[in-house]
Amino acid sequence: MHKQYIAGFIDGEGHVGIIKMKPQEKYREKSVRYIPKITIVNTNKRILEIIQNKLGGSLCERKQEKPHHKKTYSLQIYGNSLKRALPFLSKYLIIKKKQTECLKEMIKTQRHTARGNPYTQKELQQKEMIYKKCIELNHLGM
């Protein structure tokens, strides 16, 4: 499968964004987490398996919202799989190219944070700014 086809599929069927997760006390987290990720939802499991084979990520069946709806599957690309995929995706994406730039920016801000070494206020402000920029791009449909 060509990289251009995958990028086109993501442009049409995918979501390129950043998830904001509140600190979880059970893990003694001290600050919010921002997770850059690409999600593709489709009723054709085979096409998602092919894309997963090329990009990595996690594929799962989604819960049917209504009994008469077709089964849908979700491919989520994040972490190291996303880091490997972004260079070529951002080259070929058209509609969601600016969102991939936000994901790249967010990845640059990431560092390992031990429980006693949370992000600084300045780092969190930078992450929040990137997060909001990505949300705005998605709302504008760009």
N, CA, C and O atoms as a GROMACS GRO file, in nm:
protein
  568
    1MET      N    1   0.085  -0.118   0.000
    1MET     CA    2   0.000   0.000   0.000
    1MET      C    3   0.089   0.124   0.000
    1MET      O    4   0.186   0.132   0.076
    2HIS      N    5   0.056   0.218  -0.085
    2HIS     CA    6   0.136   0.340  -0.098
    2HIS      C    7   0.113   0.436   0.018
    2HIS      O    8   0.004   0.445   0.073
    3LYS      N    9   0.218   0.507   0.052
    3LYS     CA   10   0.211   0.606   0.160
    3LYS      C   11   0.108   0.714   0.129
    3LYS      O   12   0.040   0.764   0.218
    4GLN      N   13   0.098   0.751   0.002
    4GLN     CA   14   0.003   0.854  -0.038
    4GLN      C   15  -0.141   0.807  -0.012
    4GLN      O   16  -0.226   0.887   0.029
    5TYR      N   17  -0.168   0.678  -0.037
    5TYR     CA   18  -0.302   0.625  -0.014
    5TYR      C   19  -0.336   0.632   0.136
    5TYR      O   20  -0.445   0.674   0.174
    6ILE      N   21  -0.241   0.590   0.219
    6ILE     CA   22  -0.263   0.592   0.365
    6ILE      C   23  -0.289   0.736   0.411
    6ILE      O   24  -0.380   0.761   0.489
    7ALA      N   25  -0.208   0.830   0.361
    7ALA     CA   26  -0.228   0.970   0.400
    7ALA      C   27  -0.365   1.019   0.355
    7ALA      O   28  -0.433   1.090   0.429
    8GLY      N   29  -0.406   0.982   0.234
    8GLY     CA   30  -0.537   1.022   0.185
    8GLY      C   31  -0.649   0.962   0.267
    8GLY      O   32  -0.751   1.027   0.293
    9PHE      N   33  -0.630   0.837   0.310
    9PHE     CA   34  -0.729   0.770   0.394
    9PHE      C   35  -0.743   0.843   0.527
    9PHE      O   36  -0.854   0.864   0.576
   10ILE      N   37  -0.629   0.881   0.585
   10ILE     CA   38  -0.631   0.955   0.712
   10ILE      C   39  -0.694   1.093   0.692
   10ILE      O   40  -0.772   1.138   0.776
   11ASP      N   41  -0.660   1.160   0.582
   11ASP     CA   42  -0.722   1.290   0.554
   11ASP      C   43  -0.873   1.279   0.549
   11ASP      O   44  -0.944   1.369   0.596
   12GLY      N   45  -0.925   1.169   0.492
   12GLY     CA   46  -1.069   1.154   0.476
   12GLY      C   47  -1.140   1.090   0.593
   12GLY      O   48  -1.252   1.128   0.627
   13GLU      N   49  -1.076   0.992   0.655
   13GLU     CA   50  -1.143   0.910   0.758
   13GLU      C   51  -1.084   0.924   0.897
   13GLU      O   52  -1.140   0.873   0.994
   14GLY      N   53  -0.971   0.993   0.909
   14GLY     CA   54  -0.901   0.994   1.036
   14GLY      C   55  -0.920   1.120   1.118
   14GLY      O   56  -0.972   1.221   1.072
   15HIS      N   57  -0.876   1.110   1.241
   15HIS     CA   58  -0.873   1.225   1.332
   15HIS      C   59  -0.728   1.240   1.380
   15HIS      O   60  -0.670   1.145   1.431
   16VAL      N   61  -0.673   1.358   1.362
   16VAL     CA   62  -0.537   1.388   1.406
   16VAL      C   63  -0.549   1.487   1.519
   16VAL      O   64  -0.591   1.601   1.498
   17GLY      N   65  -0.514   1.446   1.639
   17GLY     CA   66  -0.535   1.534   1.752
   17GLY      C   67  -0.452   1.498   1.875
   17GLY      O   68  -0.365   1.411   1.870
   18ILE      N   69  -0.483   1.567   1.982
   18ILE     CA   70  -0.412   1.550   2.109
   18ILE      C   71  -0.516   1.526   2.217
   18ILE      O   72  -0.612   1.602   2.230
   19ILE      N   73  -0.496   1.422   2.295
   19ILE     CA   74  -0.583   1.390   2.407
   19ILE      C   75  -0.524   1.454   2.533
   19ILE      O   76  -0.405   1.444   2.559
   20LYS      N   77  -0.610   1.519   2.610
   20LYS     CA   78  -0.566   1.579   2.736
   20LYS      C   79  -0.624   1.494   2.849
   20LYS      O   80  -0.746   1.479   2.862
   21MET      N   81  -0.535   1.439   2.931
   21MET     CA   82  -0.578   1.353   3.041
   21MET      C   83  -0.542   1.417   3.175
   21MET      O   84  -0.429   1.461   3.197
   22LYS      N   85  -0.641   1.422   3.262
   22LYS     CA   86  -0.618   1.477   3.396
   22LYS      C   87  -0.529   1.382   3.476
   22LYS      O   88  -0.524   1.262   3.448
   23PRO      N   89  -0.458   1.435   3.576
   23PRO     CA   90  -0.374   1.349   3.658
   23PRO      C   91  -0.456   1.241   3.728
   23PRO      O   92  -0.567   1.267   3.775
   24GLN      N   93  -0.402   1.123   3.733
   24GLN     CA   94  -0.470   1.013   3.801
   24GLN      C   95  -0.402   0.989   3.935
   24GLN      O   96  -0.285   0.954   3.942
   25GLU      N   97  -0.479   1.010   4.040
   25GLU     CA   98  -0.424   0.999   4.174
   25GLU      C   99  -0.371   0.858   4.204
   25GLU      O  100  -0.271   0.843   4.274
   26LYS      N  101  -0.438   0.757   4.150
   26LYS     CA  102  -0.394   0.620   4.180
   26LYS      C  103  -0.253   0.594   4.128
   26LYS      O  104  -0.185   0.504   4.177
   27TYR      N  105  -0.207   0.674   4.028
   27TYR     CA  106  -0.070   0.661   3.978
   27TYR      C  107   0.020   0.771   4.033
   27TYR      O  108   0.135   0.785   3.992
   28ARG      N  109  -0.033   0.848   4.125
   28ARG     CA  110   0.038   0.960   4.187
   28ARG      C  111   0.091   1.060   4.085
   28ARG      O  112   0.199   1.116   4.101
   29GLU      N  113   0.013   1.081   3.979
   29GLU     CA  114   0.052   1.179   3.878
   29GLU      C  115   0.027   1.319   3.932
   29GLU      O  116  -0.071   1.344   4.003
   30LYS      N  117   0.117   1.410   3.898
   30LYS     CA  118   0.107   1.545   3.950
   30LYS      C  119   0.057   1.646   3.847
   30LYS      O  120   0.016   1.756   3.885
   31SER      N  121   0.060   1.612   3.720
   31SER     CA  122   0.015   1.709   3.619
   31SER      C  123  -0.060   1.638   3.507
   31SER      O  124  -0.056   1.516   3.493
   32VAL      N  125  -0.130   1.718   3.427
   32VAL     CA  126  -0.204   1.663   3.315
   32VAL      C  127  -0.108   1.601   3.215
   32VAL      O  128   0.011   1.634   3.211
   33ARG      N  129  -0.162   1.510   3.133
   33ARG     CA  130  -0.082   1.448   3.028
   33ARG      C  131  -0.147   1.482   2.894
   33ARG      O  132  -0.269   1.487   2.881
   34TYR      N  133  -0.063   1.504   2.795
   34TYR     CA  134  -0.109   1.532   2.659
   34TYR      C  135  -0.057   1.421   2.570
   34TYR      O  136   0.064   1.396   2.563
   35ILE      N  137  -0.149   1.354   2.502
   35ILE     CA  138  -0.112   1.238   2.421
   35ILE      C  139  -0.146   1.265   2.274
   35ILE      O  140  -0.263   1.266   2.237
   36PRO      N  141  -0.043   1.288   2.192
   36PRO     CA  142  -0.068   1.307   2.050
   36PRO      C  143  -0.107   1.173   1.987
   36PRO      O  144  -0.048   1.070   2.019
   37LYS      N  145  -0.207   1.177   1.896
   37LYS     CA  146  -0.255   1.050   1.843
   37LYS      C  147  -0.334   1.070   1.714
   37LYS      O  148  -0.396   1.174   1.692
   38ILE      N  149  -0.329   0.969   1.631
   38ILE     CA  150  -0.412   0.962   1.510
   38ILE      C  151  -0.508   0.847   1.530
   38ILE      O  152  -0.468   0.737   1.567
   39THR      N  153  -0.636   0.872   1.504
   39THR     CA  154  -0.738   0.769   1.517
   39THR      C  155  -0.812   0.757   1.383
   39THR      O  156  -0.851   0.857   1.324
   40ILE      N  157  -0.829   0.634   1.338
   40ILE     CA  158  -0.906   0.608   1.218
   40ILE      C  159  -1.015   0.509   1.255
   40ILE      O  160  -0.987   0.402   1.308
   41VAL      N  161  -1.140   0.545   1.227
   41VAL     CA  162  -1.254   0.458   1.254
   41VAL      C  163  -1.317   0.421   1.121
   41VAL      O  164  -1.340   0.507   1.036
   42ASN      N  165  -1.344   0.291   1.104
   42ASN     CA  166  -1.402   0.245   0.978
   42ASN      C  167  -1.474   0.113   1.000
   42ASN      O  168  -1.447   0.042   1.097
   43THR      N  169  -1.564   0.081   0.910
   43THR     CA  170  -1.634  -0.048   0.918
   43THR      C  171  -1.555  -0.159   0.850
   43THR      O  172  -1.587  -0.277   0.868
   44ASN      N  173  -1.454  -0.123   0.772
   44ASN     CA  174  -1.373  -0.222   0.702
   44ASN      C  175  -1.249  -0.254   0.785
   44ASN      O  176  -1.150  -0.181   0.783
   45LYS      N  177  -1.255  -0.365   0.857
   45LYS     CA  178  -1.145  -0.404   0.944
   45LYS      C  179  -1.018  -0.433   0.865
   45LYS      O  180  -0.908  -0.402   0.911
   46ARG      N  181  -1.033  -0.492   0.747
   46ARG     CA  182  -0.916  -0.532   0.667
   46ARG      C  183  -0.829  -0.413   0.630
   46ARG      O  184  -0.707  -0.420   0.640
   47ILE      N  185  -0.890  -0.303   0.587
   47ILE     CA  186  -0.811  -0.185   0.548
   47ILE      C  187  -0.737  -0.130   0.669
   47ILE      O  188  -0.623  -0.084   0.656
   48LEU      N  189  -0.799  -0.134   0.786
   48LEU     CA  190  -0.732  -0.086   0.907
   48LEU      C  191  -0.618  -0.179   0.946
   48LEU      O  192  -0.516  -0.133   0.997
   49GLU      N  193  -0.633  -0.308   0.923
   49GLU     CA  194  -0.525  -0.404   0.951
   49GLU      C  195  -0.406  -0.377   0.859
   49GLU      O  196  -0.290  -0.386   0.902
   50ILE      N  197  -0.434  -0.345   0.734
   50ILE     CA  198  -0.326  -0.315   0.639
   50ILE      C  199  -0.252  -0.188   0.684
   50ILE      O  200  -0.128  -0.184   0.683
   51ILE      N  201  -0.327  -0.086   0.722
   51ILE     CA  202  -0.265   0.038   0.770
   51ILE      C  203  -0.188   0.013   0.899
   51ILE      O  204  -0.078   0.065   0.917
   52GLN      N  205  -0.244  -0.068   0.988
   52GLN     CA  206  -0.176  -0.102   1.113
   52GLN      C  207  -0.044  -0.174   1.084
   52GLN      O  208   0.056  -0.150   1.150
   53ASN      N  209  -0.045  -0.261   0.986
   53ASN     CA  210   0.076  -0.334   0.947
   53ASN      C  211   0.186  -0.238   0.901
   53ASN      O  212   0.304  -0.263   0.923
   54LYS      N  213   0.146  -0.129   0.836
   54LYS     CA  214   0.243  -0.030   0.787
   54LYS      C  215   0.285   0.070   0.895
   54LYS      O  216   0.402   0.109   0.901
   55LEU      N  217   0.190   0.112   0.980
   55LEU     CA  218   0.219   0.220   1.074
   55LEU      C  219   0.231   0.177   1.220
   55LEU      O  220   0.289   0.248   1.302
   56GLY      N  221   0.176   0.061   1.252
   56GLY     CA  222   0.169   0.020   1.393
   56GLY      C  223   0.040   0.071   1.454
   56GLY      O  224  -0.053   0.109   1.383
   57GLY      N  225   0.035   0.072   1.584
   57GLY     CA  226  -0.084   0.121   1.654
   57GLY      C  227  -0.166   0.008   1.711
   57GLY      O  228  -0.127  -0.109   1.707
   58SER      N  229  -0.280   0.043   1.763
   58SER     CA  230  -0.367  -0.050   1.833
   58SER      C  231  -0.503  -0.053   1.762
   58SER      O  232  -0.565   0.051   1.744
   59LEU      N  233  -0.548  -0.173   1.723
   59LEU     CA  234  -0.674  -0.189   1.652
   59LEU      C  235  -0.773  -0.262   1.743
   59LEU      O  236  -0.741  -0.365   1.802
   60CYS      N  237  -0.893  -0.206   1.753
   60CYS     CA  238  -0.994  -0.272   1.836
   60CYS      C  239  -1.132  -0.253   1.775
   60CYS      O  240  -1.156  -0.160   1.697
   61GLU      N  241  -1.223  -0.343   1.812
   61GLU     CA  242  -1.362  -0.331   1.770
   61GLU      C  243  -1.430  -0.234   1.865
   61GLU      O  244  -1.412  -0.241   1.987
   62ARG      N  245  -1.507  -0.144   1.809
   62ARG     CA  246  -1.579  -0.048   1.891
   62ARG      C  247  -1.716  -0.103   1.928
   62ARG      O  248  -1.772  -0.188   1.859
   63LYS      N  249  -1.768  -0.053   2.037
   63LYS     CA  250  -1.901  -0.093   2.082
   63LYS      C  251  -2.004  -0.038   1.984
   63LYS      O  252  -1.999   0.079   1.947
   64GLN      N  253  -2.098  -0.124   1.943
   64GLN     CA  254  -2.204  -0.079   1.854
   64GLN      C  255  -2.298   0.013   1.930
   64GLN      O  256  -2.349  -0.023   2.036
   65GLU      N  257  -2.323   0.131   1.876
   65GLU     CA  258  -2.411   0.226   1.942
   65GLU      C  259  -2.556   0.183   1.933
   65GLU      O  260  -2.633   0.202   2.027
   66LYS      N  261  -2.593   0.125   1.819
   66LYS     CA  262  -2.730   0.077   1.800
   66LYS      C  263  -2.724  -0.059   1.731
   66LYS      O  264  -2.634  -0.083   1.650
   67PRO      N  265  -2.816  -0.148   1.763
   67PRO     CA  266  -2.811  -0.284   1.708
   67PRO      C  267  -2.810  -0.290   1.555
   67PRO      O  268  -2.751  -0.383   1.498
   68HIS      N  269  -2.872  -0.195   1.489
   68HIS     CA  270  -2.877  -0.200   1.343
   68HIS      C  271  -2.754  -0.138   1.275
   68HIS      O  272  -2.742  -0.144   1.153
   69HIS      N  273  -2.662  -0.080   1.353
   69HIS     CA  274  -2.539  -0.025   1.297
   69HIS      C  275  -2.439  -0.136   1.266
   69HIS      O  276  -2.437  -0.240   1.331
   70LYS      N  277  -2.357  -0.111   1.164
   70LYS     CA  278  -2.251  -0.206   1.131
   70LYS      C  279  -2.142  -0.199   1.239
   70LYS      O  280  -2.129  -0.099   1.309
   71LYS      N  281  -2.067  -0.307   1.250
   71LYS     CA  282  -1.952  -0.305   1.341
   71LYS      C  283  -1.852  -0.203   1.290
   71LYS      O  284  -1.830  -0.190   1.169
   72THR      N  285  -1.791  -0.131   1.383
   72THR     CA  286  -1.685  -0.038   1.346
   72THR      C  287  -1.559  -0.074   1.423
   72THR      O  288  -1.563  -0.134   1.531
   73TYR      N  289  -1.448  -0.037   1.364
   73TYR     CA  290  -1.317  -0.067   1.422
   73TYR      C  291  -1.239   0.063   1.432
   73TYR      O  292  -1.256   0.154   1.352
   74SER      N  293  -1.154   0.069   1.531
   74SER     CA  294  -1.076   0.189   1.557
   74SER      C  295  -0.927   0.154   1.560
   74SER      O  296  -0.884   0.066   1.635
   75LEU      N  297  -0.851   0.224   1.478
   75LEU     CA  298  -0.705   0.211   1.480
   75LEU      C  299  -0.650   0.337   1.542
   75LEU      O  300  -0.674   0.448   1.494
   76GLN      N  301  -0.576   0.321   1.652
   76GLN     CA  302  -0.517   0.435   1.722
   76GLN      C  303  -0.366   0.426   1.711
   76GLN      O  304  -0.305   0.326   1.750
   77ILE      N  305  -0.307   0.532   1.659
   77ILE     CA  306  -0.162   0.536   1.638
   77ILE      C  307  -0.106   0.643   1.731
   77ILE      O  308  -0.141   0.761   1.721
   78TYR      N  309  -0.018   0.602   1.821
   78TYR     CA  310   0.039   0.694   1.920
   78TYR      C  311   0.176   0.642   1.960
   78TYR      O  312   0.220   0.537   1.911
   79GLY      N  313   0.243   0.712   2.046
   79GLY     CA  314   0.373   0.669   2.097
   79GLY      C  315   0.477   0.655   1.986
   79GLY      O  316   0.483   0.738   1.895
   80ASN      N  317   0.558   0.551   1.995
   80ASN     CA  318   0.666   0.530   1.897
   80ASN      C  319   0.614   0.507   1.757
   80ASN      O  320   0.678   0.549   1.660
   81SER      N  321   0.499   0.442   1.743
   81SER     CA  322   0.440   0.422   1.610
   81SER      C  323   0.410   0.557   1.545
   81SER      O  324   0.436   0.577   1.427
   82LEU      N  325   0.356   0.649   1.623
   82LEU     CA  326   0.325   0.782   1.571
   82LEU      C  327   0.454   0.856   1.534
   82LEU      O  328   0.460   0.920   1.429
   83LYS      N  329   0.555   0.846   1.618
   83LYS     CA  330   0.682   0.914   1.589
   83LYS      C  331   0.741   0.865   1.457
   83LYS      O  332   0.796   0.945   1.381
   84ARG      N  333   0.730   0.735   1.430
   84ARG     CA  334   0.781   0.680   1.304
   84ARG      C  335   0.696   0.722   1.184
   84ARG      O  336   0.749   0.742   1.075
   85ALA      N  337   0.565   0.735   1.204
   85ALA     CA  338   0.473   0.763   1.094
   85ALA      C  339   0.466   0.911   1.056
   85ALA      O  340   0.444   0.943   0.939
   86LEU      N  341   0.486   1.000   1.150
   86LEU     CA  342   0.466   1.143   1.124
   86LEU      C  343   0.551   1.201   1.011
   86LEU      O  344   0.500   1.281   0.933
   87PRO      N  345   0.678   1.164   1.000
   87PRO     CA  346   0.758   1.226   0.893
   87PRO      C  347   0.700   1.205   0.753
   87PRO      O  348   0.693   1.299   0.674
   88PHE      N  349   0.658   1.083   0.722
   88PHE     CA  350   0.604   1.063   0.587
   88PHE      C  351   0.459   1.108   0.577
   88PHE      O  352   0.416   1.153   0.471
   89LEU      N  353   0.382   1.095   0.685
   89LEU     CA  354   0.242   1.139   0.678
   89LEU      C  355   0.234   1.290   0.656
   89LEU      O  356   0.155   1.336   0.573
   90SER      N  357   0.314   1.365   0.728
   90SER     CA  358   0.307   1.511   0.714
   90SER      C  359   0.351   1.555   0.575
   90SER      O  360   0.316   1.664   0.529
   91LYS      N  361   0.428   1.470   0.508
   91LYS     CA  362   0.471   1.500   0.371
   91LYS      C  363   0.353   1.487   0.273
   91LYS      O  364   0.344   1.563   0.177
   92TYR      N  365   0.263   1.390   0.298
   92TYR     CA  366   0.156   1.361   0.204
   92TYR      C  367   0.017   1.408   0.245
   92TYR      O  368  -0.071   1.421   0.160
   93LEU      N  369  -0.004   1.436   0.373
   93LEU     CA  370  -0.136   1.484   0.415
   93LEU      C  371  -0.163   1.621   0.355
   93LEU      O  372  -0.071   1.701   0.337
   94ILE      N  373  -0.289   1.647   0.324
   94ILE     CA  374  -0.328   1.777   0.270
   94ILE      C  375  -0.418   1.849   0.371
   94ILE      O  376  -0.387   1.959   0.416
   95ILE      N  377  -0.530   1.785   0.406
   95ILE     CA  378  -0.629   1.847   0.493
   95ILE      C  379  -0.580   1.857   0.637
   95ILE      O  380  -0.604   1.958   0.704
   96LYS      N  381  -0.514   1.754   0.686
   96LYS     CA  382  -0.475   1.748   0.827
   96LYS      C  383  -0.325   1.771   0.849
   96LYS      O  384  -0.270   1.732   0.952
   97LYS      N  385  -0.261   1.834   0.753
   97LYS     CA  386  -0.118   1.859   0.762
   97LYS      C  387  -0.082   1.948   0.882
   97LYS      O  388   0.015   1.921   0.953
   98LYS      N  389  -0.161   2.054   0.905
   98LYS     CA  390  -0.131   2.147   1.015
   98LYS      C  391  -0.145   2.077   1.151
   98LYS      O  392  -0.070   2.108   1.244
   99GLN      N  393  -0.241   1.984   1.162
   99GLN     CA  394  -0.256   1.910   1.286
   99GLN      C  395  -0.133   1.823   1.313
   99GLN      O  396  -0.091   1.807   1.428
  100THR      N  397  -0.075   1.766   1.206
  100THR     CA  398   0.045   1.683   1.228
  100THR      C  399   0.160   1.769   1.279
  100THR      O  400   0.245   1.721   1.354
  101GLU      N  401   0.163   1.896   1.239
  101GLU     CA  402   0.266   1.985   1.290
  101GLU      C  403   0.247   2.007   1.440
  101GLU      O  404   0.345   2.014   1.515
  102CYS      N  405   0.122   2.017   1.484
  102CYS     CA  406   0.094   2.028   1.628
  102CYS      C  407   0.143   1.902   1.701
  102CYS      O  408   0.202   1.912   1.809
  103LEU      N  409   0.117   1.786   1.643
  103LEU     CA  410   0.161   1.661   1.705
  103LEU      C  411   0.312   1.657   1.717
  103LEU      O  412   0.366   1.615   1.819
  104LYS      N  413   0.381   1.700   1.612
  104LYS     CA  414   0.528   1.704   1.616
  104LYS      C  415   0.576   1.798   1.727
  104LYS      O  416   0.669   1.766   1.801
  105GLU      N  417   0.512   1.915   1.736
  105GLU     CA  418   0.548   2.011   1.841
  105GLU      C  419   0.529   1.950   1.980
  105GLU      O  420   0.613   1.965   2.068
  106MET      N  421   0.415   1.880   1.997
  106MET     CA  422   0.387   1.820   2.128
  106MET      C  423   0.490   1.713   2.161
  106MET      O  424   0.536   1.704   2.275
  107ILE      N  425   0.527   1.633   2.064
  107ILE     CA  426   0.627   1.528   2.087
  107ILE      C  427   0.760   1.590   2.130
  107ILE      O  428   0.829   1.535   2.216
  108LYS      N  429   0.795   1.702   2.072
  108LYS     CA  430   0.921   1.770   2.109
  108LYS      C  431   0.920   1.815   2.255
  108LYS      O  432   1.026   1.823   2.318
  109THR      N  433   0.801   1.843   2.309
  109THR     CA  434   0.793   1.890   2.448
  109THR      C  435   0.795   1.775   2.548
  109THR      O  436   0.806   1.798   2.669
  110GLN      N  437   0.784   1.653   2.501
  110GLN     CA  438   0.774   1.539   2.592
  110GLN      C  439   0.910   1.503   2.650
  110GLN      O  440   1.013   1.509   2.583
  111ARG      N  441   0.905   1.466   2.774
  111ARG     CA  442   1.023   1.413   2.843
  111ARG      C  443   0.973   1.315   2.948
  111ARG      O  444   0.856   1.318   2.986
  112HIS      N  445   1.061   1.229   2.994
  112HIS     CA  446   1.021   1.134   3.097
  112HIS      C  447   1.005   1.211   3.228
  112HIS      O  448   1.097   1.278   3.274
  113THR      N  449   0.888   1.199   3.286
  113THR     CA  450   0.863   1.268   3.412
  113THR      C  451   0.844   1.164   3.522
  113THR      O  452   0.741   1.097   3.530
  114ALA      N  453   0.944   1.154   3.606
  114ALA     CA  454   0.930   1.067   3.722
  114ALA      C  455   0.828   1.128   3.816
  114ALA      O  456   0.796   1.247   3.806
  115ARG      N  457   0.776   1.048   3.906
  115ARG     CA  458   0.672   1.096   3.997
  115ARG      C  459   0.712   1.223   4.072
  115ARG      O  460   0.628   1.308   4.099
  116GLY      N  461   0.837   1.235   4.105
  116GLY     CA  462   0.883   1.352   4.180
  116GLY      C  463   0.932   1.464   4.091
  116GLY      O  464   0.981   1.565   4.142
  117ASN      N  465   0.920   1.449   3.958
  117ASN     CA  466   0.972   1.547   3.866
  117ASN      C  467   0.867   1.585   3.761
  117ASN      O  468   0.885   1.555   3.643
  118PRO      N  469   0.758   1.650   3.803
  118PRO     CA  470   0.651   1.685   3.708
  118PRO      C  471   0.696   1.797   3.614
  118PRO      O  472   0.800   1.859   3.634
  119TYR      N  473   0.615   1.821   3.513
  119TYR     CA  474   0.642   1.932   3.422
  119TYR      C  475   0.635   2.064   3.496
  119TYR      O  476   0.558   2.078   3.592
  120THR      N  477   0.714   2.160   3.452
  120THR     CA  478   0.709   2.294   3.511
  120THR      C  479   0.584   2.366   3.460
  120THR      O  480   0.521   2.322   3.363
  121GLN      N  481   0.549   2.476   3.524
  121GLN     CA  482   0.434   2.554   3.481
  121GLN      C  483   0.454   2.605   3.338
  121GLN      O  484   0.360   2.607   3.259
  122LYS      N  485   0.574   2.646   3.306
  122LYS     CA  486   0.605   2.695   3.171
  122LYS      C  487   0.588   2.583   3.068
  122LYS      O  488   0.532   2.606   2.960
  123GLU      N  489   0.634   2.464   3.100
  123GLU     CA  490   0.619   2.350   3.009
  123GLU      C  491   0.471   2.317   2.989
  123GLU      O  492   0.428   2.289   2.877
  124LEU      N  493   0.394   2.321   3.096
  124LEU     CA  494   0.250   2.292   3.087
  124LEU      C  495   0.177   2.398   3.004
  124LEU      O  496   0.085   2.366   2.929
  125GLN      N  497   0.218   2.523   3.018
  125GLN     CA  498   0.157   2.630   2.939
  125GLN      C  499   0.186   2.610   2.790
  125GLN      O  500   0.099   2.630   2.706
  126GLN      N  501   0.308   2.570   2.759
  126GLN     CA  502   0.345   2.544   2.619
  126GLN      C  503   0.262   2.428   2.563
  126GLN      O  504   0.211   2.437   2.451
  127LYS      N  505   0.248   2.321   2.641
  127LYS     CA  506   0.169   2.206   2.599
  127LYS      C  507   0.022   2.245   2.578
  127LYS      O  508  -0.040   2.204   2.480
  128GLU      N  509  -0.032   2.323   2.669
  128GLU     CA  510  -0.171   2.367   2.660
  128GLU      C  511  -0.193   2.452   2.534
  128GLU      O  512  -0.296   2.440   2.468
  129MET      N  513  -0.096   2.536   2.502
  129MET     CA  514  -0.106   2.620   2.383
  129MET      C  515  -0.110   2.533   2.256
  129MET      O  516  -0.190   2.559   2.166
  130ILE      N  517  -0.025   2.434   2.249
  130ILE     CA  518  -0.022   2.343   2.134
  130ILE      C  519  -0.153   2.265   2.125
  130ILE      O  520  -0.210   2.249   2.018
  131TYR      N  521  -0.200   2.218   2.240
  131TYR     CA  522  -0.327   2.143   2.248
  131TYR      C  523  -0.442   2.227   2.194
  131TYR      O  524  -0.522   2.179   2.113
  132LYS      N  525  -0.453   2.351   2.239
  132LYS     CA  526  -0.561   2.440   2.195
  132LYS      C  527  -0.551   2.473   2.047
  132LYS      O  528  -0.653   2.485   1.978
  133LYS      N  529  -0.430   2.489   1.999
  133LYS     CA  530  -0.410   2.516   1.856
  133LYS      C  531  -0.462   2.399   1.773
  133LYS      O  532  -0.527   2.420   1.670
  134CYS      N  533  -0.434   2.278   1.816
  134CYS     CA  534  -0.479   2.159   1.743
  134CYS      C  535  -0.632   2.148   1.746
  134CYS      O  536  -0.694   2.115   1.645
  135ILE      N  537  -0.691   2.177   1.861
  135ILE     CA  538  -0.837   2.175   1.872
  135ILE      C  539  -0.898   2.277   1.775
  135ILE      O  540  -0.995   2.247   1.705
  136GLU      N  541  -0.841   2.396   1.771
  136GLU     CA  542  -0.893   2.500   1.682
  136GLU      C  543  -0.884   2.456   1.536
  136GLU      O  544  -0.978   2.475   1.460
  137LEU      N  545  -0.772   2.398   1.497
  137LEU     CA  546  -0.758   2.350   1.359
  137LEU      C  547  -0.862   2.246   1.325
  137LEU      O  548  -0.918   2.246   1.216
  138ASN      N  549  -0.889   2.156   1.420
  138ASN     CA  550  -0.990   2.052   1.396
  138ASN      C  551  -1.130   2.110   1.388
  138ASN      O  552  -1.213   2.062   1.310
  139HIS      N  553  -1.159   2.213   1.467
  139HIS     CA  554  -1.292   2.276   1.463
  139HIS      C  555  -1.311   2.354   1.333
  139HIS      O  556  -1.422   2.362   1.281
  140LEU      N  557  -1.204   2.409   1.282
  140LEU     CA  558  -1.212   2.483   1.156
  140LEU      C  559  -1.221   2.391   1.036
  140LEU      O  560  -1.254   2.434   0.925
  141GLY      N  561  -1.192   2.262   1.057
  141GLY     CA  562  -1.194   2.166   0.947
  141GLY      C  563  -1.074   2.182   0.855
  141GLY      O  564  -1.082   2.154   0.735
  142MET      N  565  -0.966   2.226   0.911
  142MET     CA  566  -0.845   2.246   0.830
  142MET      C  567  -0.754   2.126   0.843
  142MET      O  568  -0.647   2.124   0.782
   0.00000   0.00000   0.00000
